[in-house]
Amino acid sequence: MKILSVFGGFIAILVLSFFAVFSLTSSGYFPMHDDTQPSRVYQMQKSLSEGQFPVRWVGDLGYGYGYPIFNFYAPLPYYIGAVFSFFTVDVIFATKLMIIVGMLLSGFAMYLLGAEVFGKYAGLTTAVAYVYAPYHAVDLYVRGDVSEFWAYAFVPLVFYSLWKIFHTQKRFFILLGSISYAGLILSHNLSALMVSPFIIVFLLVLSFLPRGVKKKIIVRKMIIAFVGGLILSAFYWVPVFFEMQYTNVLSQLGGGADFRNHFACLSQLWNSPWGFGGSIPGCIDGLSFKIGKIHLLISVISIFLSLLLILRRMSDLAFVLNPKGILFLFSAISFLLSIFLMLDWSRPIWEYFPTMAFFQYPWRFLFLVSFFSSLLIGFFVWLVGKSILETFHSPQLIFGLFAISVTGLVFVSNYALFQPQTMQVKSPQDYTSESALKWNISKISDEYLPRHFEKPREKNEVVSDVFIPSGGLSQITQGVNNTLYSSAGVQSKSTGDVLIRKAYFPAWNVFVDGQKKYVTITSKGMMVRLEEGKHLVELKFVSTFIEKLSNGISLVGLLIFFVGIATVIRKPFYE
């Protein structure tokens, strides 16, 4: 019974979270907007098996020219998927496991935060509301945005860590805060960019609360946790800023993804038809932007009741400055602000801050609405629970029944959304064969190729041989060809060029007979000039200075992290 009382809440939320991905236990795979996930898991696994770490480049996507997708697209979920794929030959099964783990972690993380702030009963309601927020289903079963989906697991952990640092100042929570924030960045950089201002504001708000002589220490520890996350993830986000220019990623801004065409309508937040289509200008979109009626109603009630309580006790400064009350105000304001930023009313803000164009779709703020509305639901259950505890003779039983009722209401109202449109008969070869990778999947996502790159227009134009002769060359013998290294023997009758059909990236270096050579960048790869005679041409992927520097920063951070763990575990277990 003692074990059940300690771990019962975690077991309950893990079971309830599993129902959100239960459909994935059936055979086959489901269609989604970004139907590239098994292929990306496979490419990550292939790159790791060839010794590349951290993985930046994949060799088969980009029509066989390859591109540095994991230099720019958050890699953490795919590392997890690749680990699973090492233990199974079925990449579809590994991808499903990657998704299931992401869902379970999101419920587990939100329960940690909710139970810490509101207690076990309200914490369970908070976690279920978070897992079963409608946009969570949109991310997984409609959009297929696995990276943003995985970010759900780390946002609660960041806030939980800051909350615990504020209350306990223990080193363990500094480490947890660092790894959680790093996990958020590595799961989805856009989500991290979106959430970070809210994290910083929350940190500042906590730092202004009275804590006596310990205040400076608390603030310093919270800042260390935040900066530690930046250091641990530096190997990923630093090259994003310096090497994006070598790709066509910026083409994703404007055009069909121009934020001006994707504001949600106010009515859509209350109810919009569930669909598996796309986002278009206007109010008749192919996918739903609803917050969830239960989420919205209870959030509004929670705000109303809490404000009444605060106004009644405004003269009690200790009550007003209570950390739990501050968290409520922060959640309520952030909830309303996130809704505002999805609507066309916020257009001047989007125009004023150019960085926001990277979000592409204002309705992405449903991610934050899901988080803050779940916290407000937790507050509602906690507030009613306080009233029950003060009124009834058997308060725990009544409070428990009330919390379970609200939890069940949230679950029942949104469970039906967590189903794929259909399950299709798919085999791993549909995502991992040469034809699938170099043509079918490459057509879905090719923005990581260089700008002005000449993409194949027909299937027979994809890369087969890496080295192609030009004038003056009599023979080329293709040699080794893997993700980070390719070679060929060349017999040249006179001076001539060899076209190397790899997408240009500064990490690529060409060597002729062991000597590094200058290359000419073309719209179809790289060109190197050879003199008459017999030559060995090699193409090697060598980390750039920026990549080495960022790797070094993260490595130092990792060493500090392990030293921190060592000092923590040396203390008595009960601490």
C-alpha positions as CSV (number, residue, x, y, z in Angstrom):
1,M,0.0,0.0,0.0
2,K,2.9,2.4,0.8
3,I,4.3,1.9,-2.7
4,L,0.9,2.5,-4.2
5,S,0.5,5.7,-2.2
6,V,3.9,7.0,-3.4
7,F,3.8,5.8,-7.0
8,G,0.1,5.5,-7.6
9,G,-0.2,8.9,-9.3
10,F,2.7,8.1,-11.7
11,I,1.2,4.7,-12.6
12,A,-2.2,6.3,-13.2
13,I,-0.9,9.0,-15.5
14,L,1.3,6.6,-17.4
15,V,-1.7,4.3,-18.0
16,L,-3.9,7.2,-19.0
17,S,-1.2,8.7,-21.3
18,F,-0.8,5.3,-23.0
19,F,-4.4,5.5,-24.2
20,A,-3.5,8.6,-26.3
21,V,-1.2,6.4,-28.4
22,F,-2.9,3.0,-28.0
23,S,-3.9,3.0,-31.7
24,L,-0.2,2.8,-32.6
25,T,-0.1,-0.7,-31.2
26,S,-1.9,-2.0,-34.3
27,S,-0.1,-3.0,-37.4
28,G,0.7,-0.5,-40.2
29,Y,1.4,3.2,-40.1
30,F,-0.7,6.3,-40.4
31,P,-0.6,9.2,-42.9
32,M,0.4,12.7,-41.7
33,H,1.5,16.0,-43.2
34,D,5.2,15.4,-42.5
35,D,5.3,11.7,-43.5
36,T,9.1,11.4,-43.2
37,Q,9.5,10.2,-39.7
38,P,10.6,6.6,-40.2
39,S,13.0,7.7,-42.9
40,R,14.6,10.2,-40.6
41,V,14.9,7.6,-37.9
42,Y,16.5,5.3,-40.3
43,Q,18.9,8.0,-41.6
44,M,19.9,8.9,-38.0
45,Q,20.5,5.2,-37.2
46,K,22.6,4.8,-40.3
47,S,24.7,7.8,-39.6
48,L,25.3,6.7,-36.0
49,S,26.3,3.2,-37.2
50,E,28.9,4.8,-39.5
51,G,30.5,6.6,-36.5
52,Q,29.0,10.1,-36.9
53,F,28.3,11.8,-33.6
54,P,26.8,14.3,-33.2
55,V,24.9,13.5,-36.3
56,R,24.6,16.5,-38.7
57,W,24.6,15.0,-42.2
58,V,22.5,12.3,-43.8
59,G,23.5,10.8,-47.1
60,D,20.4,9.5,-48.9
61,L,17.8,12.3,-48.5
62,G,18.0,15.4,-50.7
63,Y,17.6,13.2,-53.9
64,G,20.8,11.3,-52.9
65,Y,22.8,14.5,-52.7
66,G,22.5,14.4,-48.9
67,Y,22.0,17.4,-46.6
68,P,22.7,18.5,-43.0
69,I,19.2,18.1,-41.7
70,F,20.2,17.3,-38.1
71,N,22.4,20.4,-38.1
72,F,19.2,22.5,-38.2
73,Y,16.2,20.2,-37.4
74,A,16.1,19.3,-33.7
75,P,17.6,15.8,-33.4
76,L,16.7,14.5,-30.0
77,P,13.6,12.5,-30.9
78,Y,15.5,10.8,-33.7
79,Y,18.4,9.8,-31.5
80,I,15.8,8.1,-29.3
81,G,14.2,6.5,-32.4
82,A,17.6,5.4,-33.7
83,V,18.4,3.7,-30.4
84,F,15.2,1.7,-30.7
85,S,16.0,0.9,-34.3
86,F,19.3,-0.7,-33.3
87,F,17.2,-3.3,-31.4
88,T,14.7,-4.0,-34.2
89,V,14.9,-4.3,-37.9
90,D,11.5,-2.6,-38.3
91,V,12.0,1.1,-38.5
92,I,8.3,1.7,-38.4
93,F,8.1,-0.1,-35.0
94,A,11.1,2.0,-33.8
95,T,9.3,5.2,-34.9
96,K,6.1,4.1,-33.0
97,L,8.2,3.5,-29.9
98,M,9.7,6.9,-30.3
99,I,6.2,8.5,-30.4
100,I,4.9,6.4,-27.5
101,V,7.8,7.4,-25.2
102,G,7.3,11.0,-26.1
103,M,3.6,10.8,-25.1
104,L,4.3,9.0,-21.8
105,L,7.1,11.5,-20.9
106,S,4.8,14.4,-21.4
107,G,2.3,13.0,-19.0
108,F,4.9,12.0,-16.5
109,A,6.6,15.5,-16.6
110,M,3.3,17.4,-16.2
111,Y,2.3,15.2,-13.3
112,L,5.6,16.0,-11.6
113,L,4.8,19.7,-11.9
114,G,1.1,19.4,-11.1
115,A,1.6,17.2,-8.1
116,E,4.3,19.4,-6.7
117,V,2.2,22.6,-6.9
118,F,-1.3,21.3,-6.3
119,G,-1.0,17.8,-4.7
120,K,-1.5,14.4,-6.2
121,Y,-5.2,14.6,-7.0
122,A,-5.1,17.9,-8.8
123,G,-1.7,17.0,-10.3
124,L,-3.3,14.0,-12.0
125,T,-6.0,16.2,-13.5
126,T,-3.3,18.7,-14.6
127,A,-1.3,16.0,-16.4
128,V,-4.4,14.5,-18.1
129,A,-5.5,17.9,-19.3
130,Y,-2.0,18.4,-20.8
131,V,-1.8,15.1,-22.5
132,Y,-5.3,15.3,-23.9
133,A,-5.2,18.9,-25.1
134,P,-6.5,18.9,-28.7
135,Y,-3.4,20.5,-30.2
136,H,-1.4,17.6,-28.8
137,A,-3.4,15.3,-31.1
138,V,-3.0,17.8,-34.0
139,D,0.7,17.7,-33.6
140,L,0.9,13.9,-33.7
141,Y,-2.0,12.6,-35.8
142,V,-2.5,15.4,-38.2
143,R,0.7,17.4,-38.7
144,G,3.2,14.7,-37.8
145,D,5.4,17.3,-36.1
146,V,7.2,14.8,-33.9
147,S,9.8,17.3,-32.7
148,E,7.2,19.8,-31.4
149,F,5.3,16.8,-30.0
150,W,8.4,15.8,-28.0
151,A,8.8,19.3,-26.7
152,Y,5.7,18.7,-24.7
153,A,7.8,16.5,-22.4
154,F,10.3,19.1,-21.4
155,V,8.3,22.3,-20.9
156,P,6.8,21.1,-17.6
157,L,10.2,19.8,-16.4
158,V,11.8,23.2,-16.9
159,F,9.1,25.0,-14.8
160,Y,9.2,22.2,-12.2
161,S,13.0,22.6,-11.9
162,L,12.8,26.3,-11.4
163,W,10.0,25.9,-8.9
164,K,12.0,23.3,-6.9
165,I,15.2,25.5,-7.0
166,F,13.1,28.4,-5.6
167,H,11.8,26.2,-2.7
168,T,14.8,23.9,-2.0
169,Q,17.9,25.4,-3.7
170,K,19.2,21.8,-4.1
171,R,21.9,21.1,-6.7
172,F,19.9,18.2,-8.1
173,F,17.3,20.5,-9.5
174,I,19.8,22.8,-11.0
175,L,21.1,19.8,-13.0
176,L,17.5,18.8,-13.8
177,G,16.7,22.3,-15.0
178,S,19.8,22.3,-17.3
179,I,19.1,18.9,-18.8
180,S,15.4,19.8,-19.2
181,Y,16.0,23.1,-21.0
182,A,18.6,21.4,-23.2
183,G,16.1,18.7,-24.0
184,L,13.6,21.3,-25.0
185,I,16.0,23.0,-27.4
186,L,17.1,19.6,-28.8
187,S,13.5,18.5,-29.2
188,H,12.3,21.5,-31.1
189,N,14.2,24.7,-31.5
190,L,11.1,26.8,-32.5
191,S,9.2,25.6,-29.4
192,A,12.3,26.5,-27.3
193,L,12.4,30.0,-28.9
194,M,8.6,30.4,-28.2
195,V,8.8,29.2,-24.6
196,S,12.1,30.9,-23.6
197,P,10.6,34.4,-23.0
198,F,8.0,32.9,-20.7
199,I,10.6,30.9,-18.9
200,I,12.7,34.0,-18.4
201,V,9.7,36.0,-17.2
202,F,8.9,33.2,-14.7
203,L,12.4,33.2,-13.5
204,L,12.3,37.0,-13.0
205,V,9.0,36.8,-11.2
206,L,10.3,34.2,-8.8
207,S,13.5,36.3,-8.2
208,F,11.4,39.2,-7.0
209,L,9.6,37.2,-4.3
210,P,10.9,37.8,-0.8
211,R,13.2,35.1,0.3
212,G,15.5,36.9,2.8
213,V,19.2,36.4,2.6
214,K,18.9,33.4,0.3
215,K,17.4,35.5,-2.5
216,K,20.6,36.1,-4.4
217,I,21.6,32.5,-4.1
218,I,18.3,31.3,-5.4
219,V,18.4,33.7,-8.4
220,R,21.9,32.6,-9.2
221,K,21.0,28.9,-9.1
222,M,18.0,29.5,-11.4
223,I,20.2,31.4,-13.9
224,I,22.8,28.6,-13.8
225,A,20.2,26.0,-14.7
226,F,19.0,28.1,-17.6
227,V,22.5,28.8,-18.9
228,G,23.5,25.2,-18.3
229,G,20.8,24.1,-20.7
230,L,22.2,26.5,-23.4
231,I,25.7,25.1,-22.8
232,L,24.6,21.4,-23.0
233,S,22.8,22.0,-26.3
234,A,25.3,24.4,-27.8
235,F,26.6,21.7,-30.2
236,Y,23.2,22.0,-31.9
237,W,22.0,25.6,-31.7
238,V,25.3,27.4,-32.3
239,P,25.8,26.0,-35.8
240,V,22.2,26.9,-36.6
241,F,23.0,30.6,-36.5
242,F,26.3,30.4,-38.4
243,E,25.7,27.7,-41.0
244,M,22.0,28.2,-42.0
245,Q,23.3,30.4,-44.9
246,Y,24.5,27.2,-46.7
247,T,20.9,25.8,-46.9
248,N,17.6,27.0,-48.3
249,V,15.9,26.8,-44.8
250,L,14.9,30.5,-45.0
251,S,12.8,29.8,-48.0
252,Q,10.3,28.4,-45.5
253,L,9.5,31.9,-44.4
254,G,6.9,33.8,-46.3
255,G,5.0,32.3,-49.3
256,G,2.6,29.6,-48.2
257,A,4.0,29.7,-44.6
258,D,3.7,33.5,-44.3
259,F,2.3,34.2,-40.7
260,R,0.0,36.8,-42.1
261,N,-2.1,34.1,-43.7
262,H,-2.3,31.8,-40.7
263,F,-3.9,33.7,-37.9
264,A,-6.7,31.7,-36.1
265,C,-10.2,33.1,-35.9
266,L,-11.6,33.6,-32.4
267,S,-14.5,31.2,-33.1
268,Q,-12.1,28.5,-34.1
269,L,-10.6,28.5,-30.6
270,W,-14.0,27.4,-29.2
271,N,-14.9,25.0,-31.9
272,S,-13.5,24.1,-35.3
273,P,-14.2,20.9,-37.2
274,W,-11.7,18.2,-36.7
275,G,-9.8,17.5,-39.9
276,F,-6.6,16.2,-41.4
277,G,-6.0,19.0,-44.0
278,G,-3.9,22.1,-43.9
279,S,-3.9,25.7,-42.8
280,I,-5.2,28.3,-45.2
281,P,-6.1,32.0,-45.0
282,G,-9.4,32.7,-43.4
283,C,-11.5,30.7,-40.9
284,I,-12.2,27.5,-42.8
285,D,-9.0,25.5,-42.3
286,G,-8.5,21.8,-42.9
287,L,-7.2,21.2,-39.3
288,S,-8.7,22.2,-36.0
289,F,-7.4,25.1,-33.8
290,K,-9.8,24.5,-30.9
291,I,-8.4,24.8,-27.4
292,G,-10.9,22.3,-26.1
293,K,-14.3,23.3,-24.6
294,I,-13.5,21.8,-21.2
295,H,-10.0,23.3,-21.2
296,L,-11.4,26.7,-22.1
297,L,-14.4,26.7,-19.7
298,I,-12.5,25.5,-16.7
299,S,-9.6,27.9,-17.4
300,V,-11.9,30.9,-17.5
301,I,-13.7,29.7,-14.3
302,S,-10.4,29.2,-12.6
303,I,-9.3,32.8,-13.6
304,F,-12.6,34.2,-12.4
305,L,-12.6,32.4,-9.0
306,S,-8.9,33.1,-8.3
307,L,-9.2,36.8,-9.1
308,L,-12.2,37.1,-6.8
309,L,-10.1,35.4,-4.0
310,I,-7.2,37.7,-4.6
311,L,-9.3,40.8,-4.6
312,R,-11.0,39.8,-1.4
313,R,-7.6,39.4,0.3
314,M,-5.6,42.1,-1.5
315,S,-4.7,43.7,1.9
316,D,-3.0,40.5,2.9
317,L,0.4,41.0,1.3
318,A,1.7,37.6,2.3
319,F,-1.2,36.0,0.5
320,V,-0.8,38.1,-2.6
321,L,2.9,37.3,-2.8
322,N,2.5,33.6,-2.2
323,P,4.5,31.6,-4.8
324,K,1.4,29.6,-5.7
325,G,-0.6,32.7,-6.3
326,I,2.2,34.2,-8.4
327,L,2.3,31.0,-10.5
328,F,-1.5,31.4,-11.0
329,L,-1.2,35.0,-12.1
330,F,1.7,34.1,-14.4
331,S,-0.3,31.2,-15.9
332,A,-3.4,33.2,-16.4
333,I,-1.6,36.1,-18.1
334,S,0.4,33.7,-20.2
335,F,-2.7,31.8,-21.2
336,L,-4.5,35.0,-22.4
337,L,-1.3,36.4,-24.1
338,S,-0.8,33.1,-26.0
339,I,-4.4,33.3,-27.2
340,F,-4.0,36.9,-28.2
341,L,-0.8,36.0,-30.2
342,M,-2.8,33.5,-32.3
343,L,-5.3,36.2,-33.4
344,D,-5.1,38.8,-36.1
345,W,-5.3,41.5,-33.4
346,S,-1.7,40.7,-32.6
347,R,-0.4,41.4,-36.2
348,P,1.4,44.6,-35.1
349,I,3.5,42.6,-32.7
350,W,4.4,40.0,-35.3
351,E,5.4,42.8,-37.7
352,Y,7.5,44.5,-35.1
353,F,9.5,41.4,-34.1
354,P,10.9,39.8,-37.3
355,T,12.1,36.8,-35.4
356,M,8.5,35.7,-34.9
357,A,8.3,35.0,-38.6
358,F,10.2,31.8,-37.9
359,F,7.1,30.5,-36.1
360,Q,5.3,30.6,-39.5
361,Y,1.9,29.8,-38.0
362,P,0.5,32.0,-35.2
363,W,-1.7,29.1,-34.2
364,R,1.6,27.3,-33.0
365,F,0.9,29.2,-29.7
366,L,-1.7,26.5,-29.1
367,F,1.3,24.6,-27.7
368,L,1.6,27.2,-24.9
369,V,-2.2,27.5,-24.5
370,S,-2.2,23.7,-23.9
371,F,0.4,24.1,-21.1
372,F,-1.1,27.1,-19.3
373,S,-4.7,25.9,-19.6
374,S,-3.7,22.6,-18.0
375,L,-2.1,24.5,-15.1
376,L,-5.3,26.6,-14.7
377,I,-7.3,23.4,-14.6
378,G,-5.0,22.2,-11.9
379,F,-5.6,25.4,-10.0
380,F,-9.4,25.0,-10.3
381,V,-9.3,21.5,-8.8
382,W,-6.9,22.7,-6.1
383,L,-9.1,25.7,-5.2
384,V,-12.3,23.6,-5.1
385,G,-10.4,21.0,-3.1
386,K,-9.4,23.7,-0.5
387,S,-13.1,24.6,-0.1
388,I,-14.0,20.9,0.2
389,L,-11.3,20.3,2.9
390,E,-12.7,23.2,4.9
391,T,-16.4,22.2,4.6
392,F,-16.9,18.5,4.7
393,H,-16.4,15.8,7.4
394,S,-14.8,13.3,4.9
395,P,-12.9,15.8,2.8
396,Q,-10.2,13.6,1.3
397,L,-12.8,11.1,-0.2
398,I,-15.0,13.9,-1.6
399,F,-12.0,15.8,-2.9
400,G,-10.7,12.7,-4.6
401,L,-14.0,12.0,-6.2
402,F,-14.2,15.5,-7.5
403,A,-10.7,15.5,-8.9
404,I,-11.4,12.1,-10.6
405,S,-14.6,13.5,-12.0
406,V,-12.9,16.5,-13.6
407,T,-10.1,14.2,-14.8
408,G,-12.6,11.9,-16.4
409,L,-14.4,14.8,-18.0
410,V,-11.3,16.0,-19.7
411,F,-10.3,12.5,-20.8
412,V,-13.7,11.6,-22.2
413,S,-14.2,14.9,-24.0
414,N,-10.9,14.7,-26.0
415,Y,-10.0,11.0,-26.1
416,A,-11.7,10.5,-29.5
417,L,-9.3,13.0,-31.1
418,F,-6.3,10.8,-30.4
419,Q,-6.8,8.6,-33.3
420,P,-5.1,8.5,-36.7
421,Q,-7.1,9.2,-39.8
422,T,-6.5,5.7,-40.9
423,M,-3.9,2.9,-40.5
424,Q,-2.2,2.0,-43.8
425,V,-0.4,-1.2,-44.7
426,K,3.2,-0.1,-44.8
427,S,6.5,-1.9,-44.7
428,P,9.9,-0.5,-43.6
429,Q,11.0,-0.6,-47.3
430,D,8.4,2.1,-48.0
431,Y,10.6,4.5,-46.0
432,T,14.1,3.0,-46.2
433,S,14.5,1.8,-49.8
434,E,16.8,3.8,-52.1
435,S,13.9,4.8,-54.2
436,A,11.8,5.9,-51.2
437,L,14.6,7.9,-49.7
438,K,16.0,9.5,-52.8
439,W,12.7,10.4,-54.4
440,N,9.4,9.9,-52.4
441,I,10.7,11.2,-49.1
442,S,13.1,13.8,-50.6
443,K,10.2,15.5,-52.3
444,I,8.5,16.1,-49.0
445,S,11.3,18.0,-47.4
446,D,14.2,19.4,-49.5
447,E,14.8,22.8,-47.9
448,Y,18.1,21.7,-46.4
449,L,19.7,21.6,-49.8
450,P,21.7,24.7,-50.8
451,R,19.9,27.7,-52.2
452,H,19.6,27.8,-56.0
453,F,20.3,24.1,-56.1
454,E,19.0,22.3,-59.2
455,K,16.7,19.6,-57.9
456,P,15.9,16.5,-60.0
457,R,12.6,16.8,-61.9
458,E,12.3,13.1,-62.7
459,K,12.9,10.0,-60.6
460,N,15.7,8.8,-63.0
461,E,17.7,12.0,-62.2
462,V,18.4,11.2,-58.6
463,V,22.0,10.4,-57.6
464,S,23.4,7.0,-58.4
465,D,27.1,7.6,-58.9
466,V,28.8,10.3,-56.8
467,F,31.6,11.1,-59.2
468,I,30.7,12.1,-62.8
469,P,33.4,12.7,-65.5
470,S,33.6,15.8,-67.6
471,G,35.8,16.6,-70.6
472,G,39.2,15.0,-70.8
473,L,38.5,12.1,-68.4
474,S,38.6,8.6,-69.8
475,Q,37.4,6.5,-66.9
476,I,36.1,6.7,-63.3
477,T,35.9,3.8,-61.0
478,Q,33.5,4.4,-58.1
479,G,35.0,3.4,-54.8
480,V,33.6,3.7,-51.2
481,N,30.4,5.7,-50.7
482,N,29.0,6.2,-47.2
483,T,27.6,9.1,-45.3
484,L,30.9,10.9,-44.4
485,Y,33.3,9.6,-47.1
486,S,33.3,8.8,-50.8
487,S,36.1,8.0,-53.1
488,A,36.8,7.2,-56.8
489,G,39.8,6.2,-59.0
490,V,40.1,8.5,-62.0
491,Q,42.1,8.0,-65.2
492,S,42.5,11.3,-67.0
493,K,43.9,11.6,-70.6
494,S,44.1,15.4,-70.2
495,T,43.1,18.1,-67.9
496,G,39.4,17.8,-67.0
497,D,36.8,18.2,-64.3
498,V,35.0,15.8,-62.0
499,L,31.5,16.6,-60.8
500,I,31.0,15.4,-57.2
501,R,27.3,15.0,-56.7
502,K,27.0,16.0,-53.1
503,A,25.2,19.1,-51.9
504,Y,27.8,21.7,-50.9
505,F,28.4,22.3,-47.2
506,P,31.6,23.8,-45.7
507,A,32.3,20.5,-43.8
508,W,33.0,18.8,-47.1
509,N,36.7,18.6,-48.1
510,V,38.0,17.2,-51.4
511,F,41.4,15.5,-51.6
512,V,43.2,14.5,-54.8
513,D,46.0,12.0,-54.2
514,G,46.0,13.1,-50.5
515,Q,46.2,16.8,-51.2
516,K,43.3,19.1,-50.3
517,K,41.9,20.8,-53.4
518,Y,39.8,23.9,-54.1
519,V,36.3,23.1,-55.5
520,T,33.9,25.1,-57.6
521,I,30.4,25.1,-56.2
522,T,27.7,24.4,-58.8
523,S,23.9,24.0,-58.8
524,K,24.5,20.2,-59.1
525,G,27.3,19.7,-56.6
526,M,31.0,20.4,-56.4
527,M,33.5,20.5,-59.3
528,V,37.2,19.7,-58.9
529,R,39.8,20.0,-61.7
530,L,42.3,17.2,-62.4
531,E,45.5,17.1,-64.4
532,E,46.4,14.3,-66.8
533,G,47.2,11.0,-65.2
534,K,45.8,8.5,-62.6
535,H,44.3,10.0,-59.4
536,L,42.5,9.0,-56.3
537,V,39.7,11.5,-55.5
538,E,38.3,11.5,-51.9
539,L,35.4,13.4,-50.4
540,K,35.6,13.7,-46.6
541,F,33.2,15.3,-44.1
542,V,35.3,17.2,-41.6
543,S,33.6,19.3,-38.9
544,T,33.9,23.0,-39.4
545,F,35.4,25.4,-36.8
546,I,32.0,26.4,-35.6
547,E,30.9,22.8,-35.2
548,K,34.1,21.9,-33.3
549,L,33.8,24.9,-31.1
550,S,30.1,24.2,-30.3
551,N,31.0,20.5,-29.6
552,G,33.7,21.6,-27.2
553,I,31.3,23.9,-25.4
554,S,28.8,21.1,-24.9
555,L,31.5,18.7,-23.9
556,V,32.7,21.0,-21.2
557,G,29.1,21.4,-20.0
558,L,28.6,17.7,-20.0
559,L,31.7,17.2,-17.9
560,I,30.5,19.8,-15.4
561,F,27.1,18.1,-15.4
562,F,28.6,14.7,-14.5
563,V,30.7,16.3,-11.8
564,G,27.5,17.8,-10.5
565,I,25.8,14.4,-10.5
566,A,28.8,12.9,-8.7
567,T,28.6,15.5,-5.9
568,V,24.9,15.0,-5.5
569,I,25.0,11.2,-5.2
570,R,27.8,11.5,-2.6
571,K,25.3,13.1,-0.2
572,P,22.9,11.0,1.9
573,F,20.1,9.5,-0.2
574,Y,17.4,11.2,1.9
575,E,18.6,14.6,0.9
